[in-house]
């Protein structure tokens, strides 16, 4: 199989998005994540690519440029997308062992979490059975490409200006729920932003007051406790 690990590392371009979440850019953290992801790709015989410009999609906010996955899926069978504020640990197994589109739930599987999922599905007009997912750690496959490639541009145009939308996350959830169907739900170890995992630590856009070098140092201490040398 022809596999790829894909990331986006684009500096803020002052383009506003409709969602409420504000994105914080950290070159130190992003670059560190990119280096780790490239090593992970090499470990499992996958290619690695990091998108660093807006030429393909145009002047959209950086979060939307992960839609470049559609261009890459013309060449690759499977693509593991990873946000640049997520860091892979040495314990992370081969994501390409999965065959279906895969992602973690956007919130924990609790009563409160399920109510939040219900609200998100209602906002987007999705079935209540849809497991609304985080778009920061996703395994894309050819089935996803074939079933959604015709629709992503219209969904982008529709959701980019809606007040309660969640940026690219809205678009990918709508595409999966409407055109792909049931997907493989990864457990929180695969980079859920709401709980520290063994395979990927997803910092979920931490605030700028954090010293990034200390974040990296804390990550490496944590990794040394959970990962083989």
Buried (B, 14 or more C-beta within 10 A) or exposed (E): EEBBBBBBBBEEEEBEBBBEEEEBBBEEBBBBBBEBBBEBBEEBEBBBBBBBEBEEBEEBBBBBBBBBBBEBBEEBBBBBBBBBBBBBBBBBEEBBEBEBBBBBBBBBEEEEBBEBBBEBBEBBEBEEEBBBBBBBBBBBBBBBBEBBBEBBEEBBEBBBEEEBBBBBBBBBBBBBBBBBEEBEBBEBBBBBBBEBBBBBBBBBBBEEEBEBEEBBEEBEEBBEEBBEE
